[in-house]
């Protein structure tokens, strides 16, 4: 997901500039490794401005996860809206994920990265991510059911696992191999739909 260029950040209102800066730093270096002072300095705001808009780093972290969620869900919805069929939508989502793997600043799945830093499943950040993953899985379920898959729930789980594996394995190793493995799994799942029809 692309947020904004550094040039845009300089012209953005302070609250947005802080969020864009946090998005870049949290994703590149990890949430726990980035302090408020670094965010303030890089976003060119005062400490008073930061606390006026976010009050705490915890609030900024929640907004970071929310903004990532909104952006990813909008991207998936756009792919679905532009697709001629559920089958094509699934392939479109797959293509989008494969393209994401090869972006220059790719650092793995932003949501799984956050989960690795927040171990408590009851933490508000984890609850946001759980809701997002539930939405993603349900969206895949509906698409796979629309494509005629005989077991759309199982197939959605397989897609999610392939996606998680590719985004994690692609960051840890070979992005091309990870994307190819993900594609094989998803295409095998879609082939099961074709057999069922």
N, C-alpha and C positions, 0 to 999 in steps of 0.2 A: 504494500500500500504506500502511495506517495502522499506526503503531507504538503509541504510548501517549500519553495526554494529560499535560500538565505536572503535573497533580495526582497521577497515577499514578506519575510519575517520582520525586516526592518521597517516596513510600512504598516504592518498590522497593529491593531490596538494592543495595549499592554497585556490584557488577559489572554488573548489569542496567541500573542508572541511567546508568553510563558509556556503555554500548552504545547506549541509547536517545538519549542526548545526542549521541553521535558520529553516529548515524544522521541526526538532524535537521541537524546542522551540516555534515556531509560532503555531504549531498544538497543543501542550500540554497546552500552557499558553495564547494564543491569540496574535495577531500581535501587538496590541497597548500596551500590557503589557510587551513586550520584547524590551529592548533598544539595541542600537548598541554596547555599552560597554560590555553587557552580551554576545552577540554573539561573539565579538572579544575574550573575555576571554575564553569562552568555546571552541572555535574553535582553540585556541592556535596560533593566528596570531597577528601581530602588527596592530595598527590603520592605519598606512600608507599602509599596504598590503590590508586591508579591502577597503579603499577608492580608491586604485589603481584598484581593480577589480570591485567594485560596485558603487563607487562615492557617493552613498547615500542609506539610508534605503529604500526609495521608489523604487529604482532600484532592490534592493534585494527582496522586496515584490513581484514585478512583476515577477522576476525570480522564486521565490517560487511557485507562482500560475502556471506559465508556466510549471515548472517541474512536478507539481502534475497533470496537465492536460495531458502532454505527457505520463506520467506513466499510468494513468487511461485509456486513449484511447488505448494505446498499449496493456494493459491487456484485454480490451474488444475485440479488434481485434484478439488477440490470441485465445480467447474463441471461437469467430466466426469461425476462420480458422480451429480450431480443431473439430468443431461440424459437425455431419453428416447431419444436416438439420437446417433450421431457427428455428424450434420448439426446437430442442436440444440446439441451441445457446442461446435462451431465458432462458431455464432452467439452462444453464451453467452460464449465467450472474447472475441469481437469486441465485444460489449456491455460487458464488463468493461474492455477497453482504452479504449473510447470514454468511459466514465464516468471513468476515471483521467485522461484528457486535460483534463477540466473541473474537477478538484479544485483548491481554492484555492492549495495549496502546490505545484502541479505545476511541476517543473523539468526535464522531459525524462526519458529512460530512465536510471535510476540506473546500469545496467550500461554503457551507451554513454558516460555521463559519466566513469566510472572508466577505461574504455579510452582516452578522450581524454587522460587524465592520466598513463597508464602505457604508454609506447610499446613496451616490450620484450615481445614475445609469450611469452617464456619466464618472465616474472615470475610468481610464485605467484598473484597477484591475477588476472592475465590468464588463467592456466590455469583458475582457478575459473570465470571468466566464460565461457570457451570450453566448459567442461563443461556449464554451465547452458544455453548457447545450443544445444549439441548435443542436450541433453535436450528442450528446447522444440521444436526442429525435428523430432526423432523422434516426439514426442507428436503434433504436427500431422500428420506423415506417417501415423501409425497411424489417426488420426481420419479423414483424407481417404481413406485406403484403405477404412476401414469405411463411409464415405459413398458409396463406389463411384467415386471419381475415377479416370480411366484412367491418369493420371500423378501419383500422390500425392507423389512426391519433388519434382517440379517445382512442384506446387501448394503444398507446404509451404514451399519456397524463396520463392515469390511472397508467401505470407502473411507470412513473416518479414520480407521486404523492405518490404512495406506497413506492417507494425507498426513497424519501425525508422524508416521515413520519417515516419510519423504522429507518433511520439513525439519525434523530432528536429525536424521541421518545425512541429509543434504548439507546441513550446517557443519556437522562433525566430520564429513568426508567428501565424497564425490557427488556434487549436485546433479550431474548428468545421469549417473547410475541411479540415484535416488528417484529422480523424475521418471526415468524409464521403468523402474520397478513399480512405481505408483501407477503409471499408465497401464502396465500389464494387468495389475489387479483390477483396476476400474473397467478396462475393456473386457476382461473375463466376466466380471459381474454383468456388464451390459449384454454380453453374448448369452448369458443365462436368460435374460429377458427375451431375446430374439427366439430362443428355443421354446420358451413358454408361449409365445404368440403363435 
